[in-house]
Amino acid sequence: AQTNEEFSDVLLDILRVVSGSNEEIVSTTKPKSNNNNVSSSGNGDNNSLIPKNSLVLAAAAIGSIAVLSHAGSYAQFFSSLQEMKANVEDPADFSAALNFWIFFAVAHPILQPILWISDVLHGSPGPMIGDLVPLTFLLGNVVAITAIAYVAEIRNAVNVAALFAFFAYVGAGLDGQAGLGDFNLALDDSYRGQIVKGCPAYEEVRQPSMNDFNLEKYQGLWYEQKFHDYTQFKEVYDTTLGIKLTDGGNGWIDDFAVKGPAPDSAPLSWDKSPVANGAHYFLFGRVDPNDPKGILREKGFGVEFPNYIVD
């Protein structure tokens, strides 16, 4: 719990800086000592053909523009987090919810270079080595790894660019820009010009038909038509839920199946993916007798969350 709180505090400090907020947040993490004596192998400071810090400054400048273009969304997100933190009695609950968001916020941008490398791998020309890898792909990797390993300017620039690219991508998820409307990381949504705080209460969307809800009718195969949350990946498709009730009728097994990546996400390699033909994840559901009819609880990936059936 202490580690979760420390991690949450550090993230809030970063968000404060990105959003331009003046509000101070006390971090529980210990300050890191500055060590300016770290050596860099092959830095070429004396004889480098690349002016010192030129690539780093260029990457930082371009990255800053990209991140600051989402500053408004970061500010709104930071404000929502502050409101959320103030309204949660147990700090551990806030830390757990924030870290759940962090897990998916980090996973989404990490997936992008994986898909890109996969497409480059399967789209590279030339003879195959061991019937697995194109020769041009191997040579390209050798050149790239050598440049990063032995040229400090390139190595530092790549690190800076990767950091800014990460925050720019998360920012795009917060405001739905860059064609990432289905990559929704915002805690609050805009609907018809109005800011909607979080999710609506179940009572606000529940239909009268749910008074006679029959759990047995939930059993069967369901096809996902649309999603609007940050816990799912826009690169997957053909998502289905296979619901099978357990003995007694008060619980069920949910066979959550997806395929990915979608052909649009990785046009050259989608059919080579280990989950091209589908991957299955099993979740376990239960009915809480204290919940209104239509609220079903499922547990998976280490978290129990409610599923709301509106009609």
Secondary structure, 3 states (H helix, E strand, C coil): CHHHHHHHHHHHHHHHHHHCCCCCCCCCCCCCCCCCCCCCCCCCCCCCCCCCCHHHHHHHHHHHHHHHCCHHHHHHHHHHHHHHHHCCCCHHHHHHHHHHHHHHHHHHHHHHHHHHHHHHHHHCCCCEECCCEEHHHHHHHHHHHHHHHHCHHHHHHHHHHHHHHHHHHHHHHHHCCCCCCCCCCCCCEEECCEEECCCCCHHHHCCHHHHHCCHHHHCEEEECCCCCCCCCCCCCEEEEEEEEECCCCCEEEEEEEEECCCCCCCCCCHHHCCCCCCEEEEEEEECCCCCCCCEEEEEECCEEEEEECCC
